């Protein structure tokens, strides 16, 4: 996608602590220059996606529905958009700590949507033994195909990123899990597999939510991550296929993460496409480039239709974790209203982690959040399966997401 006239780069584009701004209004920056630095270990810097001038540092609509501090960058329309010369480190000669520092310095995060800082996963606790690296290429959300295109277009880059991560983690084995409905991706990766690594491509059953971290671990290893624990507890680290490609690009070019592949799709957009998009591009500019929205559009969702967030303001920008933008029509989103639970049990059958969404939903509607914790609310991945099957149209996933937020705020207030 061509550079828009203005980019808006929020300081909060990743899980963890937001970045700390290091520029001021009026500063001239080149493509790839640092706008904000990491504020701690579980944080990553933010870089300029294009050459231009900082025109404001202010609160701006964020794709999560909140207002977040962001750097507004007026793009120089006459610039060559060539980044400053920078040292490209040869990863083979770097120590484990230096690779981790380079990945953090490049601002790489999980590109599957959660945007967890990638370098943190490359530094598990010393007392934990990691035996398998799993690369998540499942991409089970409807409409989204950005990971699919990454695997088809850049298999060598993906495999180089896997090699770097295997060496950094010190793991002997890696598996790339890809759903069977992507035969071209499976073929492209299989054809490029290196002979000197224990690295395999595993075709997976096509089902939702196969790409969820715990679901993927069970499908690949047969192991179940205990409630309340991380994948490292069963000797596994999971990274997104896009993150692997991003790491390879860092060590190929020296450039930080300043652009990503975004799927623009749905019946509500005129020209669906997969595009390489500068981070910070406003949603309205992205949609306009794809021909704009149809007259009957009902919702614009960032992410997939199951786990994505409907947008109230199309001035919100693409962030590092934006996998796709899906525009849906009234025929696809229309509801007949929300009705009382009829205790049909469909949500129990649909829940992939065996929770009781019906009971949790009733507690959420009453604001009894403390009673939801013993019922394993923390294990809910907000996959949306329960909301999808509910005949009463109860927005269960949204209730659980709000309940988690309310519990976090309550605990923070007590602390």
HUZI-V12452 format. One record per residue. N is the residue number from 1. RES is the residue in three letters. SS is DSSP state (H for helix, E for strand, L for the rest). OMEGA is omega in whole degrees, 0 to 359 (none if undefined). BURIAL is 1 if it has 16 or more other ideal C-beta (glycine too) atoms within 10 Angstrom, else 0. Layout:
BEGIN
{{N:RES:SS:OMEGA:BURIAL} {N:RES:SS:OMEGA:BURIAL}}
END
This chain:
BEGIN
{{1:UNK:L:176:1} {2:UNK:L:179:0} {3:UNK:L:175:1} {4:UNK:L:180:1} {5:UNK:L:181:0} {6:UNK:E:174:1} {7:UNK:E:177:1} {8:UNK:E:186:1} {9:UNK:E:178:1} {10:UNK:E:176:1} {11:UNK:L:179:1} {12:UNK:L:178:1} {13:UNK:L:186:1} {14:UNK:L:172:1} {15:UNK:E:182:1} {16:UNK:L:185:1} {17:UNK:L:178:1} {18:UNK:L:179:1} {19:UNK:L:181:1} {20:UNK:E:187:0} {21:UNK:E:181:1} {22:UNK:L:177:0} {23:UNK:L:177:1} {24:UNK:L:181:0} {25:UNK:L:181:0} {26:UNK:L:181:0} {27:UNK:L:172:1} {28:UNK:E:179:0} {29:UNK:E:175:1} {30:UNK:L:180:1} {31:UNK:L:180:1} {32:UNK:L:178:1} {33:UNK:L:182:1} {34:UNK:E:175:1} {35:UNK:E:181:1} {36:UNK:E:182:1} {37:UNK:E:178:0} {38:UNK:L:180:1} {39:UNK:L:183:1} {40:UNK:L:183:0} {41:UNK:L:179:0} {42:UNK:L:180:0} {43:UNK:L:178:1} {44:UNK:L:178:1} {45:UNK:L:176:1} {46:UNK:E:183:1} {47:UNK:E:178:1} {48:UNK:L:180:1} {49:UNK:L:181:1} {50:UNK:L:175:1} {51:UNK:L:179:1} {52:UNK:E:184:1} {53:UNK:E:177:0} {54:UNK:E:182:1} {55:UNK:E:179:0} {56:UNK:E:170:0} {57:UNK:E:191:1} {58:UNK:E:175:0} {59:UNK:E:183:0} {60:UNK:E:178:1} {61:UNK:E:180:1} {62:UNK:L:182:1} {63:UNK:L:178:1} {64:UNK:L:177:0} {65:UNK:L:181:0} {66:UNK:L:170:0} {67:UNK:E:184:0} {68:UNK:E:176:1} {69:UNK:E:184:1} {70:UNK:E:175:1} {71:UNK:E:178:1} {72:UNK:E:186:1} {73:UNK:E:174:1} {74:UNK:E:185:0} {75:UNK:E:177:1} {76:UNK:L:184:1} {77:UNK:L:183:0} {78:UNK:L:181:0} {79:UNK:L:177:0} {80:UNK:L:181:0} {81:UNK:L:175:1} {82:UNK:L:182:0} {83:UNK:L:177:1} {84:UNK:L:174:0} {85:UNK:L:180:0} {86:UNK:L:181:0} {87:UNK:L:175:0} {88:UNK:L:184:0} {89:UNK:L:175:1} {90:UNK:L:190:0} {91:UNK:H:181:1} {92:UNK:H:182:0} {93:UNK:H:182:0} {94:UNK:L:174:1} {95:UNK:L:178:0} {96:UNK:H:181:0} {97:UNK:H:180:0} {98:UNK:H:176:0} {99:UNK:H:180:1} {100:UNK:H:179:1} {101:UNK:H:179:0} {102:UNK:H:179:1} {103:UNK:H:177:1} {104:UNK:H:181:1} {105:UNK:H:178:1} {106:UNK:L:177:1} {107:UNK:L:183:1} {108:UNK:L:177:1} {109:UNK:E:176:1} {110:UNK:L:185:1} {111:UNK:L:178:1} {112:UNK:L:179:1} {113:UNK:L:182:1} {114:UNK:L:177:0} {115:UNK:L:175:1} {116:UNK:E:182:1} {117:UNK:E:186:1} {118:UNK:H:184:1} {119:UNK:H:180:1} {120:UNK:H:178:1} {121:UNK:H:178:1} {122:UNK:L:181:1} {123:UNK:L:179:1} {124:UNK:L:179:1} {125:UNK:L:183:0} {126:UNK:L:183:0} {127:UNK:L:180:0} {128:UNK:L:178:0} {129:UNK:L:178:0} {130:UNK:L:182:1} {131:UNK:L:184:0} {132:UNK:E:171:1} {133:UNK:E:178:1} {134:UNK:E:177:1} {135:UNK:E:186:1} {136:UNK:E:175:1} {137:UNK:E:185:1} {138:UNK:L:180:1} {139:UNK:L:187:1} {140:UNK:L:179:1} {141:UNK:L:175:1} {142:UNK:L:176:0} {143:UNK:L:188:1} {144:UNK:L:180:1} {145:UNK:L:182:1} {146:UNK:H:177:1} {147:UNK:H:178:1} {148:UNK:H:181:1} {149:UNK:H:178:1} {150:UNK:H:181:1} {151:UNK:H:181:1} {152:UNK:H:186:1} {153:UNK:H:188:0} {154:UNK:L:182:1} {155:UNK:H:181:1} {156:UNK:H:179:0} {157:UNK:H:177:1} {158:UNK:H:183:1} {159:UNK:H:174:1} {160:UNK:H:177:1} {161:UNK:H:177:1} {162:UNK:H:179:1} {163:UNK:H:179:1} {164:UNK:H:181:1} {165:UNK:H:178:1} {166:UNK:H:179:1} {167:UNK:H:181:0} {168:UNK:H:180:1} {169:UNK:H:183:1} {170:UNK:L:182:0} {171:UNK:L:181:1} {172:UNK:L:190:0} {173:UNK:E:175:0} {174:UNK:E:180:1} {175:UNK:E:175:1} {176:UNK:E:181:1} {177:UNK:E:181:1} {178:UNK:E:179:1} {179:UNK:E:186:1} {180:UNK:L:179:0} {181:UNK:L:176:0} {182:UNK:L:184:1} {183:UNK:H:179:0} {184:UNK:H:176:0} {185:UNK:H:178:1} {186:UNK:H:181:1} {187:UNK:H:182:0} {188:UNK:H:179:1} {189:UNK:H:181:1} {190:UNK:H:181:0} {191:UNK:H:184:0} {192:UNK:L:183:0} {193:UNK:L:178:0} {194:UNK:L:183:0} {195:UNK:L:186:0} {196:UNK:L:180:0} {197:UNK:L:172:0} {198:UNK:E:186:0} {199:UNK:E:183:1} {200:UNK:E:173:0} {201:UNK:E:185:1} {202:UNK:E:174:0} {203:UNK:E:184:0} {204:UNK:E:174:1} {205:UNK:L:180:0} {206:UNK:L:178:0} {207:UNK:L:179:0} {208:UNK:L:2:1} {209:UNK:L:182:1} {210:UNK:L:182:1} {211:UNK:L:176:1} {212:UNK:L:190:1} {213:UNK:H:183:1} {214:UNK:H:177:1} {215:UNK:H:181:1} {216:UNK:H:179:1} {217:UNK:H:180:1} {218:UNK:H:181:1} {219:UNK:H:184:1} {220:UNK:H:188:1} {221:UNK:H:185:1} {222:UNK:L:181:0} {223:UNK:L:179:0} {224:UNK:L:178:0} {225:UNK:L:181:1} {226:UNK:L:180:0} {227:UNK:L:177:0} {228:UNK:L:181:0} {229:UNK:L:182:0} {230:UNK:L:178:1} {231:UNK:H:180:1} {232:UNK:H:180:1} {233:UNK:H:176:0} {234:UNK:H:175:1} {235:UNK:L:186:1} {236:UNK:E:168:1} {237:UNK:E:181:1} {238:UNK:E:176:1} {239:UNK:E:179:1} {240:UNK:E:181:1} {241:UNK:H:177:1} {242:UNK:H:177:1} {243:UNK:H:177:1} {244:UNK:H:179:1} {245:UNK:H:180:1} {246:UNK:H:178:1} {247:UNK:H:178:1} {248:UNK:H:181:1} {249:UNK:H:178:1} {250:UNK:H:183:1} {251:UNK:H:174:1} {252:UNK:H:188:0} {253:UNK:H:186:0} {254:UNK:L:181:1} {255:UNK:L:174:1} {256:UNK:L:180:1} {257:UNK:L:182:1} {258:UNK:L:176:1} {259:UNK:E:180:1} {260:UNK:E:176:1} {261:UNK:E:180:1} {262:UNK:E:173:1} {263:UNK:E:172:1} {264:UNK:E:190:1} {265:UNK:E:180:1} {266:UNK:L:181:1} {267:UNK:L:182:1} {268:UNK:L:179:1} {269:UNK:E:188:1} {270:UNK:L:184:0} {271:UNK:L:180:0} {272:UNK:L:182:1} {273:UNK:E:164:0} {274:UNK:E:186:1} {275:UNK:E:167:1} {276:UNK:E:191:0} {277:UNK:E:173:1} {278:UNK:E:176:1} {279:UNK:L:182:1} {280:UNK:L:177:1} {281:UNK:E:178:1} {282:UNK:E:180:1} {283:UNK:H:182:1} {284:UNK:H:178:1} {285:UNK:H:179:1} {286:UNK:H:181:1} {287:UNK:H:178:1} {288:UNK:H:179:0} {289:UNK:H:179:1} {290:UNK:L:174:1} {291:UNK:L:180:0} {292:UNK:L:183:0} {293:UNK:E:176:1} {294:UNK:L:183:0} {295:UNK:L:186:0} {296:UNK:L:183:0} {297:UNK:E:183:1} {298:UNK:E:184:1} {299:UNK:E:171:1} {300:UNK:E:186:1} {301:UNK:E:173:1} {302:UNK:E:189:1} {303:UNK:L:179:1} {304:UNK:L:181:1} {305:UNK:L:181:1} {306:UNK:L:186:1} {307:UNK:L:184:1} {308:UNK:L:182:1} {309:UNK:E:177:1} {310:UNK:E:187:1} {311:UNK:L:175:1} {312:UNK:L:184:0} {313:UNK:L:183:0} {314:UNK:L:170:1} {315:UNK:L:176:0} {316:UNK:L:186:1} {317:UNK:E:169:1} {318:UNK:L:176:1} {319:UNK:L:180:1} {320:UNK:L:183:1} {321:UNK:L:182:1} {322:UNK:L:181:1} {323:UNK:L:183:1} {324:UNK:E:174:1} {325:UNK:E:185:1} {326:UNK:E:178:1} {327:UNK:E:183:1} {328:UNK:E:181:1} {329:UNK:E:180:1} {330:UNK:H:181:0} {331:UNK:H:182:0} {332:UNK:H:186:1} {333:UNK:H:184:0} {334:UNK:L:176:0} {335:UNK:L:178:0} {336:UNK:L:185:0} {337:UNK:L:180:0} {338:UNK:L:184:0} {339:UNK:L:179:0} {340:UNK:L:177:0} {341:UNK:L:180:1} {342:UNK:L:177:0} {343:UNK:L:181:0} {344:UNK:L:177:0} {345:UNK:L:181:0} {346:UNK:H:181:1} {347:UNK:H:177:1} {348:UNK:H:179:1} {349:UNK:H:185:0} {350:UNK:H:186:1} {351:UNK:L:183:1} {352:UNK:L:179:1} {353:UNK:L:169:1} {354:UNK:L:173:0} {355:UNK:L:176:1} {356:UNK:L:183:1} {357:UNK:H:181:1} {358:UNK:H:180:1} {359:UNK:H:179:1} {360:UNK:H:180:1} {361:UNK:H:179:1} {362:UNK:H:177:0} {363:UNK:H:180:1} {364:UNK:H:180:1} {365:UNK:H:178:0} {366:UNK:L:180:0} {367:UNK:L:181:0} {368:UNK:L:188:0} {369:UNK:L:181:1} {370:UNK:H:180:0} {371:UNK:H:180:0} {372:UNK:H:181:1} {373:UNK:H:179:0} {374:UNK:L:178:0} {375:UNK:L:173:0} {376:UNK:L:175:0} {377:UNK:H:182:1} {378:UNK:H:180:0} {379:UNK:H:179:0} {380:UNK:L:181:1} {381:UNK:L:180:1} {382:UNK:L:182:1} {383:UNK:L:178:1} {384:UNK:L:182:1} {385:UNK:H:182:1} {386:UNK:H:179:1} {387:UNK:H:184:1} {388:UNK:H:186:0} {389:UNK:H:186:1} {390:UNK:L:180:1} {391:UNK:L:179:0} {392:UNK:L:178:1} {393:UNK:L:179:0} {394:UNK:L:182:1} {395:UNK:L:187:1} {396:UNK:H:183:1} {397:UNK:H:179:1} {398:UNK:H:177:0} {399:UNK:H:181:1} {400:UNK:H:178:1} {401:UNK:H:179:1} {402:UNK:H:180:0} {403:UNK:H:177:1} {404:UNK:H:179:1} {405:UNK:H:180:0} {406:UNK:H:179:0} {407:UNK:H:178:1} {408:UNK:H:179:0} {409:UNK:H:180:0} {410:UNK:H:179:0} {411:UNK:H:179:0} {412:UNK:H:180:0} {413:UNK:H:179:0} {414:UNK:H:180:0} {415:UNK:L:none:0}}
END
